[in-house]
Amino acid sequence: MTNVLTRPREITVNGAPVATGAETLAALVAEQGLAGRKVATAVNGVFVTERDQTWLAAGDRIEILSVRQGG
């Protein structure tokens, strides 16, 4: 993939509107400061594990959930 400047797309992350230049879910997770953390992700209600192969589009609804332990 070439490095081309893209116009930010409007998506929703955990219920909040976000303008992002991230093209993939992996890039969005990193942009949100969560790279390297154990998180669960979903795009438009579908659980996603292959974040680097999941392309984002304007209007997507993203959920990023942190794994919690405790009792």
N, C-alpha and C positions, 0 to 999 in steps of 0.2 A: 504494500500500500504506500502511496506517495504521501508526503506531508503537504497537505493542502489546507489552507485556512478555511474553516467552515463557519457559517453563521450559527450562533447558538440556537439550539432547539429548545422549545418549551416542553417540559415533562413534569410529572408530579412524583416527588420522592417522599414516601411516608406521609402522604396527605398534603404536602406543601408544594407550591409551584416552584420550579427551579429552571433557570436558563443554563444550559450546559453545552459545551463544545465536545464533550465526550461522545465518541462514536460507538463504543461498546460498553456493555455492562461492567466489564472489568475496569475500564477507564473511569467510569462513573464511580465505582466503589473506591478507587484510588483517589479521585477528585474529592470525594467526601471524607478523606482522611482515614479510610478503613482498610487500606491495603495491608495484607499480611495478618489481618484479624479473622477470627472465625465468625462468619456471618452467613445467614441464609438470605437468598435473594429470590424475588419473584418479579416477573414482568407481565402486566395485565392479568394478574391472578394465576399465572402459571409458574410453578417452582422451576428455578434455573440453576444448574450447576456448571454449565459450560459458559462462563461469563465472557471469556475472550472471544467466543464465537457467536455471541448474542448481540446483534446490532440494534441500536436505539433509533427510534423515530419520534418525531414531534407528536405529542399527545400521549405517549406511553405513560403508564402508571407503574412505578417501581416501588417495591417494598424491600428494605434492607433491615434485617432483624439480627440483633446480637444474641449470641448464645449465652444463656445465664445458667448458673448453678446455684443450688441452695435448697433449703427445705423449710 
